[in-house]
Amino acid sequence: LLVTVATSAQVAVKTNVPLDVLRMPNAAIEIGLATKWTAELNGYYNPWKFSDDKMHKLLLIQPEVRYWLCDRFNGHFFGLHLMGGAFNTMGVKPPFALWDDMDEYRYKGRFYGGGLSYGYSWVLDRHWNIEATLGVGYNYVDYEKYECKDCGEKLDEGGKNYLGPTKAAVNLIYVF
C-alpha cells in the first residue's frame, strides 16, 4: 500500500530540517515527471546578521532531476543538480570554507555549478516522507574581499574553483 501511495504522488513540498533548526529559511517543491523521474526546485535564503561583526547571508537556488530506483518519492534515488546563488559573509568560517581567513575578512560574490546526488526517501504514511540526500560537485565562485562589513577598501577579487559537497539535506516532506 505504501508503494502504491508514493507511486501515485505527483507533487511534494519539503523543508530541510537542519537548516530550519539553524533558522535558515528554505523550501522545495518536487514534481513527478514519469514513473521513475521527478524534478525538484529548492531554495535557501539566509538574510540574518548574527552581530555587528558576524554575518553569513546566502541565497541559493538548486534545481535537480532525479531518477528513482523503485517508484518516485519512495526508496533510493540518484540526482543531477545545478546550483547558483550569492553570498555576503564576515566573521564566520563555514564548513568547507574556500578561504582560510573567512573569519577575519568580509567576502561577497556569486557562485554557480552543479553535481551528482544520492538519497533515500522513507514513506511514513499517505502524505508524509522523510528524505536524506548528499551531493558532490563543482562550483565556480566570483568573489570580492573587503577589510570589514561597512568600511575599508576592496583587498582582492577573483574567481575560485570548488570541488566537494554541494548538497546535504534531511527533508521533511508532505506529498500531495
MOSULHU-V10416 format. One line per field, one symbol per residue. phi: phi as a letter, one per 20 degrees, with the letter a starting at -180 (. if undefined). psi: psi as a letter, one per 30 degrees, with the letter a starting at -180 (. if undefined). burial: I if it has 16 or more other ideal C-beta (glycine too) atoms within 10 Angstrom, else O. A space follows every 50 residues. Layout:
phi: ???
psi: ???
burial: ???
This chain:
phi: .ffffffffdbcdbceggfffemdgbabcccfdbgdccccccbcbdefdf bfdcbbebccdbebdcdefdcgmbnfbccccdbbrcbbcbmccfglffcf dfedcecbrcbbraadccbbddeebgddccccbcccrccddebcdcfbgd cnefeabrcbeccrfcbbbceecdde
psi: eeeeeeefkekkklkjeeeeeghjklllkkkkeaegklkkjlkkjjfkke afgklikkkkkjkkkkkkfclkgjaklkljllllalljkkgljlkhkfkf gffflkklallkalaklklkkkkeaefklkkkkkllakkkjklkkleaef lllkfllalkkkkakfkkkjkkkkk.
burial: OOOOIIIOIOOIOIIIOOIOOOOIOIOIOIOIOOOOOIOIOIOIOIOOOO OOOOIIOIOIOIIIOIOIOOIIIIIOIOIOIOIOIOIIIIIOOOOOOIIO OIOOIIIIIOIOIIIOIOIOIOIOOOOOIOIOIOIOIOIOIOIOIIOOIO OOOOOOOOOOOOOOOIIOIOIOIOIO
